[in-house]
Amino acid sequence: MERGEADGLGEDERAFYEALAENESAVDVMGDDKLKIIANELLSSIKSNAVIDWYRSEMARAKIRVTVRRILRKYGYPPDLQPAAIQTVLQQAEAFSAKWAA
């Protein structure tokens, strides 16, 4: 968490950043700053699309999955790394969903 505050990311943004940066080649190709921008956009977009218990509804999960895919494509995230990144981002979003609902 201290690391996130040092580089301008909050706890939620940091989780999405780490999901995107899990693959070192993505960091090499995209750069740290671009991944931070993507993490910020993912956070705001997922929070605005997440309804109560969204992770239990396949239709709601699909909508968020499409949103994540579009954001990654918009910023040029490597296509071969997208499926794993999308899955990890969804897992992070599920972990934070209880906090967001409160």
Buried (B, 14 or more C-beta within 10 A) or exposed (E): EEEBEEEEBEEBBBBBBBBBBEBEEBBEEBEEEBBBBBBBBBBEBBEEBBEEEBBEEEEBBEBBBEBBBEBBEEBEBBEEBBEEBBEBBBEBBBEBBEEBEE
